[in-house]
Amino acid sequence: MRIAFHAPMKPPDHPVPSGDRRVGRLLWQALERAGHQVAYGSEMRIYDGEGEDWHQRMIEDAAAQETRTLLAAYRRHPEGVPQLWFTYHNYYKAPDLIGPAIARALHIPYFLAESSHAPKRAGGPWARWHGKAAEATLAADRLICFTRLDRTMLARLAGEEKLADLPAFIDAAPFLAARRESSRRALAARHGIDAGPVWLLSVAMMRSRDKLDSYRRLAAALALLAEASPDWRLLVAGDGPARKEVEEAFRPFGARIAFLGAQEEAALPALYAAADLYVWPAVNEAFGMAFLEAQAGGLPVIAGRVRGVPDVVREGETALLVGETPEAFAAALSPLLGDAPRRRRMGEAARHFIAAERDLPAAARRLGELIAPYERP
């Protein structure tokens, strides 16, 4: 099928890296791997981060014009009319203002992946766009859910009939192929890190609010580890506007913390392969692509038991999930620091889990199954 792809919050070719951009690219790849022709339906960014009514109305006007322009182009070039519209990430700060109208005008199926519904946003500065996101959700022929939390909230709005599950996934091949010893030697030499201690790893942007809260909670947990704990180093891959605050949170640990800065996607497989444990409190995390990457790299995960995180790990087998306190995080981390055999068992289970269930080919097969009923002879 010819599929028109739209990501209102951030197009897959956006210059700023993020988990949102990565998921968009992965969905595009999976659709192509499933045998479909994928092209942008619209590259317009629809996002209001401040909850300003004037800004939302201005974007709505621009989206209406974009819709008219697209429909006129389809009338001039009917050979390029899409057979399905696929939108990724519809929510109250970035509702799909284009897809429903296009699909309705062209009489084609309308799919939404990771649409979310937050009733608490029915009032306040995003109330208007909360309603717009709900309208798009109700217009969809299929609502593709990555997590149980999203499924529960969408079922309350749209019922169960339209819902379909697609577990969050990655292109695991580069992570599965990376080798520990060579990666560790190279990283130790490049950054001057002692290769002897247990290496903990966190990969996250340094932004205010949730990300900064996660960094601070991790620092508080590390401060609780007993002095008798095996020696460790924390490798932090990431950068951003809150870097000074993050560095301040970890200042008491001195040389035990290695700030690696922002990493290119191509460098991540070797980074995960070199480490021993992935640690991230995941404050208010939707689900976290880094958890999938870490497991593909053979790392056990210690994370907060929040929102969609339980949907991207196997609790007790590949990951330990904890409550929202530094004490809980430290209590889970401490015994694993001194238990290399258990870390290896969890890491092996993690690699198997990702390779068998959360790799790109599995996602392509699932998307193919969901789209097949809508294909026309």
N, C-alpha and C positions, 0 to 999 in steps of 0.2 A: 504493500500500500504506500501511497504518497502521504507522509505524515508531516504536518506543520507543527513545529516545536516552539514553545514559548515559555520563558522563565521570567515572570514579572519582577522578581526581586533582584536577580543578577543573571544576565545571559551567560551561557557557558564560555564565551570568549571574552568576558570582562577581564580587564588587566589586573584587578586586585584579587589575589588568591584567597580562598575561603573554603570551608566545608560545603557551603551552598553551591559554589561554582563547581566543585569537584563532583557533587552528586548529579548536577545537571549534565556534566560531560559524560558521566557513567551511564546515565539513562539514554543519552543520545547514542552512545556506543552499543548499548544493549539492544536498542531498537534496530540499529543497522545490522547487528549480528543476527537478529531474528529474521532478517531478510527484507526489511522495509527501507524505503527511500526517505531519508530525513532531511528536512531543510527548515530554516527559520520561518515560522509563521509571522512573527514580529520580534524585533530586537529591542523594542521600546522598554525602557526600565520604568516600572510602576512601583515607587517606593516613597513612603513618607515616614521618616524616623522620629519626627517631633510632634506629630499629632496636631498639625495646623490645618484648619478647615480651608483657608484660602488656597493652600498648597494642594490639598486633595482635589479641590474643585478645578484647579488649573490642570492637574494631571488628567482628570476625568475628561475635560474638554479635548486635551491632546489625544487621549485614547479614542475618543469618539471620531476624531479626524483620521487617526490611524486606521480605524475600522473602515471608514468610508474609502480611504485610499486603497486598502487591500481588496475590498470588494470590487472596486472599479478595475483594479489590475486583473483580478480573476475573470471579470467579464471580457476584458480585452484578450486574455490568454487562457482560454478554458482548458487547454492541455496541461496547465500547471495547477489547476484547482486541487487542493488537498483532499484526500479521502478520509482523513481523520485529523482532528486537532488535539494535540497533547500538551497540556500545561503542567509545569512542575512548580510546586510550592505556592499555593494560594493561601494567604492568611491576612489578618487584619491590617498589617502594615504594607502589604503588597498583594492586593486582590487582583484577580484576573478580570480586567475591564474590557478585554478584547475577545477572548476565546468564545464565550457563550454566544455573543452576537454573530460572530463569523460562522460558528457551527450551525446556528439556527437558520441563518440566511442561506447557507449552502446545503442544508439538510444532511450533514455529516455527523458521525459520532464525536463526542466531546469527552476526553479523558482528563482527569485530574490526578496527579501523583503528589502525595504529601500535602493534601489540603488539610487545614486544621480549623477547629472551631473552639473559640474561647468565650463562653457566655459572659464572663466577667468584663469583657470589652464592649458589651452592649451599651454601656454608658461611658462617658469620658471622652477624651479628645479623638479617639479612633472609632467612636460609635458608628459614624457614617460608613467607614470602610469595613468595619465588622459586618455591617449589613450587606455590603457589596460582596465580600468574601462568601457570606452565606448564600447569596443569590447564585454565585458561580457554582458553589457546592451542589445546590439543589438542581442546577441545570445539567450537571454532568451525567453522562451515561454510565461511566465507571469511576469509582473513587478508589485509588490505589493507596493502600496503607502500609507504611513501613513499621509501625509500632502498634502495640495493643492499646496504648493510651489514645493515639489518634483514632483508632477504630472505635473505641468506646464513645468518644465525643462526637464523631461523625454519625454514628448510629443513632444518637439522640436527635440529631438534626434531620438526617436524610433517610433513616431506616437502614436495615441490613442488606436489602436486595442489591444495591449498587456497589457494595463494598467488596474489595478483593485485596488479598494480602500479597505483598512483594517484600520479603525480608531485605533489609539494607545489605548492600553488597559492595565489593570493590573489584578492581582488576588485580587479582592476587598474584599473577605470574611473577612479576619482578620481586615481590616480597618473599615468595616461596623459594626463589632461586638464589637469594643472597646467602652468603656463607659467613658464619659467625667469626671464625678465627681471623680470616683475612680482613674482614670489616673492622674488627676490634683493633687489630694492629694499626691499620691505616688511620682510624679515628684517633687513637691514642697518640700517634706521632703527629698528626695534623694539629691537634689542639693541646698537646702537652698534658694529657690526662693519664694518671697512673692506671695501668691495666689490671692491677691486682685486686682492688676492692670490688664489691658488688656494684654494678652500674644500674642505677634507677634512671628512667627516662620519662620526660613529659614533652609532648609536642602540642603547642597551642599558641595562638596569637596573644599578644599582650594588649588587651583592651580593658577599659573600665568595666565596672559592674560585674557580671557573672564570671568572666575570665579572671579578672583580678581577684575576686573572692575565692576562686578555686586555687590560685597561686598562694594566696595568704593562708588558706586552710591547709594546704600541703606543707607550707613552711611551719605552721603550728604543730602539725602532726610529727614532722621530723624532729622538732625540738623536744618532743616527748619520748623519743627513743632513748633507751638506757645507754649510758656510756659503754656498757659491756657488749652492746650489739656489735656484730661484725662490721668491719669498716665498709663504708659505702661512699659513692659519689652520685650526685644528681646531675644529669645532663638535661639541659633545658633548650629545646629547639623552638624558637619563636621570636617575634619582635613586634613592635607596635607602640602606640602612643602612651601606654602605661608602663613602659619598660623601667623607668626610674622607680616607680612604686614597687614593681616586682623585684628589682634588684635590692631595694631597701628591705623587703620582707625576708630575703635570704642572706642579708649581710652577716648575721651572726655565725653563719656556717663557713665563711671564708672560702678556702680553696676546695672545700667539698662540693661546691657548686660550679659547674662549667656552663656558661652561657654561650651557646653555639650560634645564636642569631637565627634569622629566617633561613630556611632551607628550601632549595628547589625540590620539586616533586621527585626528580630523578635521583636525588641524594637520600631520600627517605628509606628505601629498602635496606641499604647498608647500615643506616643509623639504627633501625629497629633490630637488625640482626646482631649488632655489636653489643646491645644491652642485655641485662638480665631480668629486669622487671619493668613493667609499664605502670606508672602511678599517676592518677589524676582524679581529684574529687568530683569533677563534673557538676559543679553547681548549676542547676537549672538547664543542664545539657539536653538537647532534643534526643540525641542518641549517640553521636560522636563517631565520625568516620575513623578517627585515629585508633579507636579500640579495635576495629576490624583490621586495620593495618598492623597494629602491634601483634595481634594474634597470628596473622599470616606470617609475621616475622619470627614466630616462635616464642613470644613473650607472654608469661602470665600477666594478668591485669588485676590491679587493685583500684577500685573506683567507688564512687558514691552510688547507692541504690536509688536513682532518681529517674523520673520520666521514662524515656525509651532505652536507657542503658541496659536494663535486664534483657532487652530484645536483641542485643548485638553480641552477647557473650553466653556462655554456659556456666551459670553460677555454680560454684563449688568444683567445677571440672577445669575450666579454662580461666576463671576469674573469681576473685573474692569481692563481693559487694557489701558496702558498709553503710551505717547511718551517717547523719550529717554533722558529726562532731570530729574534731581532730583526734580525740581519744580513741574513737572507734577505728579511725584510719590507722593510727599508730599500732593499735592492738592487732590488726590484720597484717600489717607490714612486718612487724618485729620478728615473728617466727619464721617468715619466709626468707628473711635476710640470711639466716644461718642454716637453711635447709635446701641445699643445691639439688639433691635428688628430687625433691618435690617440685622445685621450680622447673626441672627438666621434664618431669611427667606432665605438668600443666602446660608447658610450652609445646610439647609434642601433640597433646590433645587439641591445643588451640590451632596449630597448623592444619591438623586433620579436619577440624570443624570448618575452617574457612575454605579449604580446598574442596570439601565435599558439598558445602551448602551455601557459601556466601561469595562464590567467585562469579565473574562475569558470565561464563557460559550458562550457569544455572539461572541467572537473572534473565538472560536472553530467552531461554526456554519458557520461563514463566510469563514473560511479556508476550511471547508468541501465542501462548495458550489464551491469554486474556483478550488479545486482539482478534484472533481467528474467527470468533462468531460474528464479527462486524465486517469481515471481508466480503466484497461483492464479486460474483463470478465475472 
